[in-house]
């Protein structure tokens, strides 16, 4: 059974930075597509950034210029460097892996941006 180990969340002041990490385990294949979503209470889970088919990088408009997604060269791992964080970025961030029509999700890591 696939598992995602997420880390890097925490409390940061506005303008600060965090780096999220996600490592998939329990699978023999590499996810062609991996990315990050986030969710706040009362809102739908929303796309943040992704590396589609391990080739094309896509960002949500609200994080362009601030967040950077990357993948490990040899592992089922994906990272999200988050700079210039703002209170509106506060959410639970979820790692996502996709192969064909199937999605797998991590447990989520809390990111809180507050003074």
SVG drawing of the C-alpha trace seen along z (x, -y; Angstrom):
<svg xmlns="http://www.w3.org/2000/svg" viewBox="-17 -39 36 42">
<polyline fill="none" stroke="black" stroke-width="0.4" points="0.0,0.0 1.4,-3.4 2.3,-5.8 3.4,-9.4 5.7,-10.7 5.2,-14.4 7.3,-16.8 8.4,-20.4 5.3,-22.1 5.1,-24.3 4.7,-27.8 6.3,-30.7 6.0,-34.4 4.7,-36.3 7.4,-36.7 9.1,-33.6 9.9,-30.3 9.3,-26.6 10.2,-23.6 7.8,-20.7 9.0,-17.2 7.1,-14.2 8.5,-10.7 6.3,-7.9 6.9,-4.3 5.3,-1.0 5.2,-1.0 7.5,0.4 6.7,-2.2 7.4,-5.9 4.5,-8.2 4.5,-10.0 2.7,-13.0 3.3,-14.3 2.3,-17.6 0.8,-19.5 -2.6,-20.6 -3.9,-22.5 -7.1,-22.8 -8.5,-25.0 -11.7,-24.4 -14.8,-25.1 -13.0,-25.2 -12.4,-22.7 -9.0,-21.2 -7.1,-23.3 -4.2,-22.7 -1.0,-24.4 1.8,-23.0 2.5,-19.9 5.0,-18.2 2.8,-16.6 4.0,-13.4 7.4,-14.2 7.9,-16.9 5.5,-19.8 5.5,-22.1 2.3,-23.9 1.5,-26.4 -1.6,-27.9 -1.8,-31.6 -1.8,-32.5 1.7,-30.9 3.5,-31.8 6.7,-33.6 6.7,-32.4 6.6,-28.6 8.9,-26.2 8.2,-22.6 10.9,-20.0 11.4,-16.3 14.2,-14.0 16.1,-12.6 15.9,-9.0 13.1,-8.7 9.3,-9.0 9.9,-12.4 8.5,-15.8 9.4,-19.1 7.8,-22.5 9.9,-25.5 7.6,-28.1 8.9,-31.7 7.2,-35.0 4.6,-33.1 1.5,-35.0 -1.3,-34.3 -3.6,-33.2 -1.2,-30.4 -2.2,-28.8 -3.6,-25.4 -3.0,-21.7 -0.8,-20.8 -1.2,-17.4 1.2,-15.5 -0.4,-13.8 0.8,-11.1 -1.0,-10.1 -0.7,-7.2 -3.3,-7.0 -6.6,-7.8 -5.6,-6.9 -4.7,-9.4 -2.9,-8.7 -2.7,-11.2 -0.6,-11.9 -2.0,-12.6 -1.2,-16.3 1.2,-18.7 0.0,-21.8 1.4,-25.1 0.6,-28.1 1.7,-31.6 1.1,-34.0 2.9,-36.7"/>
</svg>
